[in-house]
Amino acid sequence: MTHDSASGSWRGAVVPLAVVGLLAFALLRLQGGWPEWQDPGLVRGIAAVSAVLAYVGLCCGFWWRHRARNAPTAEAADDDALLIVWASQTGFAEQLAAQTADSLRTAGVSVHRMPLARLDAETLARTSRALFVVSTTGEGDAPDGAAVFVRDLLDRPVAASGLHYGVLALGDREYHQFCAFGHRLDAWLRGNGARPWFDLVEVDDGDAGALRHWQHEIGVVAGCGDLPDWQPPRYEAWTLAERRLVNPGSVGGSCFHLVLHPPRGVRPQWRAGDIAEIGPRHAPEAVATWLFETGLEGMSTVRTDDGAAPLRDVLARSRLPQVAEVAGLDAQAVAAQLVPLPHREYSIASIPDDGAIHLLVRQFRHADGRFGLGSGWLGMHARLGDTIALRIRTNSNFHVPAPVRPLILIGNGTGIAGLRALLKERVAAGAQRNWLLFGERNRACDYHYRDEIETWQSQGFLARVDLAFSRDPSEGLYVQHRLAAAAEALRDWVRRDAAIYVCGSLEGMAPAVDAVLADALGGEAVQALVEQGRYRRDVY
């Protein structure tokens, strides 16, 4: 158990003094009255004073050490540092905050950590980027160490309009008020004008999948998709059954529709809105070049935590060290120091009735021409019939609402993948009050899943469709412009209890849609939608 304030240290000093005082009083009563003063002499006097000073020094030392542990680091002097704030009851939130800070430092981001108890309005007002890692204790309470923050700041107005933030909320679903303090903090930040990078991430009893999702989100914030996983997922062996280019001639990157079949005899279950975590691999040519430069034999058998395998296979799914780092090492010694490649996340575009996982993956290229790690593996290097390391992660925050509730779906680019799955599940349930707003570059090349969308529209499962193609001369609009133009219809759907789901780009689209919603509905109304679970986002 960790303590989140200095009160524990002071109690540790005051209680022993009180006990000593009571003992002294009891001994005094046994003497039958006040003792007569006798000169103790110089030596005894010095010894007594030294003992008292030593005790006082010890208490001060404990207090100073506790204060130093929670004090701002040297990075706090950097006004551009990303602030990481934690509130912990058992120490787990503090540990995750430290791991978050380490990951961001690896990406070259300047960070500063502090307990929530030390956060004040002035610090918040001058902070532009912050991540909050907070736990909930009991039935929805804040951790003990956050009591000062709750008393002095929470629920009061503060200047936070310049803040971008994210919240990791720790809790246990066995309690009725699951992650309640995290949600309360998130609502307070939004209500004061702060803008979330992504929706609050809930962690149920240390769930590893949710923590990997948090790592994915902080990687996006840091602009670094290669942050190592804290705990790599245990993948299953799926099969790449189909890969189809869906936007030939597009001015954007190539987009591929992928079909992945589950392992033989396995009937996996997932919900629309869930995520496919992919374990990427290097191109065979990259591994072959590395082996040639090191002089190692790729077919050498090495031992790993997963059993024995050829060195080239282990290299394919690991970070490739610099050649100088492995000079003089044999194959087993090299394998022992390899670090797995970080996973990649993709919105699942299908439902279990489809019998396979569908993905929509855009080809990404680095400035030097290299393909992105995940999109390069799935879109270029993997061959049909190859094994794809895959794990399904539940994303309950993006599951569809009940069929009776109208649903507004807003997205751009490959975000249509997640919206497609939501629509499939809604169609299967017979829900007809669905409104799709979708944006891409060119209608002729980038209207993904057009046949399905038009079929659902003709069948009455899409009550309204608004499209925006930014590179078409006749349009030149983005999806947020279509939403703004339909403000009256938006207000009407919301009055009829509609939910709003957004899937797509974190940069550009998501904040622009958020601004349109605030303008059309009002900031307080948008906050109410968030609190009611009627405004949800899956952005990247």
N, C-alpha and C positions, 0 to 999 in steps of 0.2 A: 504494500500500500504506500503510495506517495502522498506527500502533503503539498497542497497548492498555495499555501500562504505561509507567512512567517510565524503565525500564531502558535503552531506546534512547538517551535523552538523556544518561544517565551514561556509557554506552559512548562516546558522541560526545565526552565530555570527557576520559575516562581514556586512551583510545587515543592521541590526539595527545600527551598528556603523556608517555606511555611512549615514543613515537617520539622525542620531543625528548630524553628522558633517554638513550636508546641512542646518539643522535647525539653528545651531549655526552661520553659515555663513550668513544666512538670517537675523537673529537678529542683527548680527554685522553691516550689511548694514543699518538697521533701526536706529542704534545709530549715524550714520553719520561719523564714523571713529573709530579708535582703542580706546577703553576705557582706562582711566588712572588706573594704578595699585594702589590698596589699600590693605593694610594688612588685611587679613580676620580674623586674630586672631587664637590662638592655637586651640580652640574648633572647629571652622568652618573648619580649615585646616585638623584636624584629621578626621572630618566627611566626607569631600570630598575625602580624600585618602582612607578611609574605604569603601566608596561607589564604587570607582573605583576597589579596590581590590576584593570586593564582586562580582562585575560583572565579572571580569576576572576569579575568582574562579568558578563562575557558568558556564561560558563557558567551562572552563577546565573540570569541572565535567561532563558536557554533552559529551564532547569528550572522556573522560576516560571511561564513562559508555558504549559508543558505541564501543570503542576499546575492552573493556573487554568482551562484548557480542560476538565479533567475534574472540577473541583470542583463541589459542589452549588450550584445557582442560589439566588437569593433566595427562590424558592418553597419551598425545602426547609424553611423555618421553619414552613410551614403543615402541621400534623399531618394535615390532611384531603387533602393533595395526593396525586394519583395518581402512583405511582412508575413510571417507565419505565426499565428496565434493559436494557443492550445488551452484547453480546459479539461483536466483529467481528474477522475476519481480514484482509479487504481494504478495510474501510471501508463496505461496503454495509449491514450491520446498523446501524451508527451512523447512516448517512444515513436509513434507514427509521425508526429511533427518533426522529430529529429531525422527520421528516414526521408521525409519529404524534403527537408532542407539539404540533406546530403545529395539526393538525386538532382535537385536544382543546381547545386554547386557544380556537380559533374557536367551539367549542361552549360556552365559558365554564367549562371544567374547569381547576382549578389542577393543574399537573403539575410534576414534578421528575425530571430525567434523571440517570443515573449509570452508569458502566461496571460490569459484573458484578464486576470485580476489587475494587471498593470496597464491595460489599455484604457486610455482616456479620450475625451472628445477632441482634444487638440491633436493627439497623435493620429486619430482617425481622419481628421480633416485634412491633414497634410500627406496622407498616404494614398497612393494611386493604385497599388496592387496589393492584395492580401489573400491569404488562404487561412481558413479557420478549421481546426481539428478539435471537435468538442464531443464530449460524452454526455449521456443522460443518466442520471442516477435515480433509483426508486421509481415512483410513478410520475415521470415527467419533469423531475427537478434538475436544476443545474448542479454541477459538481460543487462540493464544499468550497473549493478554492476560488470559485467564480462568484461567491456571495457578494463581494464588494462591487463587482461589475454590475450584477443584477440590481443591487440596491441603488447604485449611484448613476447608472447610465442606461441600462436596458429599458426600453419602452419610452425613453425620452427622445425628443428631436435632436438630431445632430447634423452637421454638415458632412454629407458623404456622397454628394452627387458626382464627385470626381473619382470614385473608387470602383475598380473592377475586382471581383472577388470570387471565391469558390468556398464551399462548405463541405467538409467530411463529417458526417454525423454518426456517432457510435451508439449502439443500443442493443436491446435484446427483445425479440418479438414476443417473448413470454410475458412481457409487461404490456399493459393496455396502451400506455402512452409511449409508444415506440419512437425513439429518437426525437422526443418532443422538444427538448432544449435546442437541438440543432435546428429544428424547423422554426422555433421561436426566434432564434438569432437570425436565421435567413430572412424571415418575414420582416424583422426590424430593419435589417440592412436595406432590403428592397424598398421598404416604406420610406426610408430616408434618401432615396434616389440612387443608391449604389446599384451597379449593373453586374449581374452574375455572368461569369464566363460560361458556366454550364449549370444544369440543375443540381440541386443538392444530392450528394451521394450518400446513401444509407448503408450502414454496415451492421449486419445482424450477427452479433456474437463473434466478431472477428472474421467474418466470411471472406475467404481468400479471393473469390471472384470479384467482389465489390472493391477490395483493395487493389486488385489489378486494374479495375476500371478507373479508380482514383489515380493510379500511376499513369495510365493512358492520358487522362485529362491534364495532369500537371506536365506531361511531355508536350501536349499541344500548347499549353500556356508558355512553356519554355521555348517553343519552336524547335524541339528536338525529339524526333520519333525513335531515337535509339537508346533511350534510358533503359538500363537493365531492370528486369523484373525482380522484385523483392523475393517473390516465390513463384517460379515458373509454373504454368498450368500443366496438369496431366492431360495430355492430348489423347484423342482416339484417332485411328487410321481411317480417314474417309478417302474416297476415290474421285478424282476429277473426271467426270463423265462427259462434260460438254463445255466448250468455250466458244463464244460467238461475239464477234465485233458488232456492236449495235449502232455505232455512229460513224460509218465511213464518210470521209470528206469533211468532218467537223474541224473547225478552227481550234477547238480545244483538244485536250489529250484524249487518246483512244479509250473508249469504254467497252468493257467486256461483260457479257452476261455469262455467269458460271453456274454449272450444275454439279453439285457434289453429292455422291451417294454414301450412305452410312456403311459402317462395317457389316459384313455378312451376318445375318441373324439378329441384328440390333434394330430395334424400333424406337429411335430417340423421340422424345416429346419436347416441344418448345411452344411458346406463344408468340404471336405477332408482336414485334417490338423487341424481342430478344436479340442477343448479339452473338456472332460467330467470332471466336478468338482463334486466329490462325498462327501456327508456328512456321515462320518463313524459312527459306533456305537460300543459300547463295547459288548463283549460276554454276553449273558444272565446270565451265571454263575458268571461272574465278578460282575455284578450288584447285583445279589442275595447275594453274599458273603458280599458285602459292606453294604447292607441293614441289614443283620444278625448282623454284627459287630456294627452297629449304633443303632439297635433296632427300626428302623423306618419301617413304613408300606408302602410297595411299591405301593399298590393300592390307597393310599391317593391321592385325587384330589388336584392339585395345579394350581395356575394361572401363566401363562407366557405371554410374548408378543404375542405369537401365539394362545392364548386361554387357556382353561382348559385342563389338561391332567393328567394321573396317574404319580406319582412321579417316578416310575421305568422307564417310557418312557423318561422322561426328563433327568434322570440320564444316560440312555443309550447313549444319544447324547451329553453328557457334560463331562468335566473333573471331575473325582471323587475326592473330597477333602479328606484330611487326616481325619481319624475318630475323632481325637482330635479337629480338627477345627470346627466340627459341634456339639460337645458335648452340650447337653442341648437345642438345637434348635428343633423346630417343623418342619414338612414337608414343610410348606410354607416358613419359614425362610431359610431353606436349599435351596429350589428352587430359592429363590431370589438372592442367591450369586453364583449360578452355572454359569460356563463359557462354551460356546459351544466348542465342539471339532473342531480343525482346519480341513479345507477341504483337500481332496487329489485330485491330478490331474492325468488323464490318457489320452493318445492319443486315439482318436476314430478310430477304425479299420474298419469302415463301412461307407456307404454313405446313404442318405435318401431313395434311391430306395430299399435298403435292408429291410426297414420297421422297423428297430430296431437299437439300438446302440450296437456295438460289442466292447468288450475290451479284451486285453490280459494282464493278471495280474500275476506277479510272486510272489509266497509266500515268505514273508520276515520274518526272525526270529531274535530276539534280542539275545545278548550273553547269557541271562538267560533263553532262550527257549521260551519266549513270542512271539506270532505272532505280526507282524506289525499291526498298527491300521487300515489302509485302506485295505491291502491285507488280514488281518485276518477276517475282516468283509465280504469282497466280496468272499474270497476263502473258508472260513470255517464256519463262524457263521450264515450268512444269509441263509435262506432256500428258495428253489424254491417257487415262489409265494409271497415272502416277498416284502415289499415296500423298494425301494432304493431311498434315497434323492439324486437328480441329477440336475445339471444345466449345460447347454452347454455354453462354452465360445468361442467366436470367436477368432481365431488365424490367422489373415489375413497375417501375415508374412510367414506362411507356406502353403498358398493356392497354388494350382498347376499353373504353367505358361500356356500360350496359347498352344493348341495342336500342333501347327506347330513347337514349340521349343523342341528340344531334351531334355531329362531329365535323369540325373544320380542320382540314389537313393542309398544311402549308410547307412547301419545301422547294429546294432547288438542286440542280445537278444530280449527283448520285444519291442524294437524300430521298429521291423517289423510291429507292429500294425499300426503306423502312415503311414509307407510306403505302406502297403496294401491298406489303404483308398485312398492314392494318385494314386496308380495304378488302383484301381477300377474306379476312376473318369476319368483317362486318357483312359482306355479301353472303357468306355461309350462314350467318345468323339471321339473315333477312332484313338487316337494318338498311333503310333507304335514305334517311336524312343525313347525307354525306355531301360535303362541299370541298372540292379540291382546288387549291391554288398552287401552280407549279411554274417554275422559271428555269430556263436554260439559254443556250446561245442562239441556235438556229432551229426553226421549226422543221425544216427539211431533213436535218441530220440528227438533232438532239431531242426529239420528242420520244423519250424512252417509254416503252410499254404502251404506245399509242393505241394499238388494236384493242387491248384490254380496257383501257380507259374509255374509249368510244363505245365499246360493247356494254360496259357497266352503265354508261350514260343512257344508252338506248333502252336498256332494261329497267331503268328507273332506280338504280342503286347509287347513282351520282346525281343529286338534285341540281348541282351547279358545278361548273368547271371554269376556272379563269386561268389563262395561260399567258406567260410573258417570255418573249424571246428577245434578248437584249441586243443581239447582233443583226437582227432583221431590220432593214431600213424602214419598213413600214410600221415597225413597233418601237424598238429601242427602249423597252421598258423592263424593269425588274419586278420580281414577284411582290415586293413591298408596295410598288406603285399600283398594282392591280388591287391589292388589299385596301389601300387608301381610297381608291376610286369607288370601292364597294363598302364604304364606311357605314352607310345606312343599313345595308343588308347585314353587315357584321353585327351591328347593335341589335338588330331584330333577332338574329340567331342566338346571340348571347342572352337576350331576354327570354328566349325559349329554352334556356338551360343547356346550350351547346357547350361542348368542350373544344379546346383549341390545342392541336398537336403540331409541333414544328420539327422538321428534320432536314438537316443540310449544313450549310457553311456557318462556322462560328464567326468568321470574319465577314463583315458585310451584311449578309442576309439576315442572320438571327438578331443582331442588335437593331437593324433597320425595321424588321417586323415588330420587335418589341416597342420601338418608338411609335410606330403607327398605331399599335394597340393602345398605348397610353394616350395618344392624341385623340383617338376615336372613342375610347371608352372612359378615359380618365385613369390617373395613376392608382387611385384607391380601388377602382373596380378591377383593374388588372391584378392588384395585390390580393383582392378577394378571390379571384379566379385561381391564383396560385395556392392560396390556403385551402380552397375547396377541392384541389386536385383537378381543376378544369383547364389549367394552362400548363402544358408539359412540353419539354424540349429534349431532343436527342441531336445535339449539334457537335461538330468536330472541326 
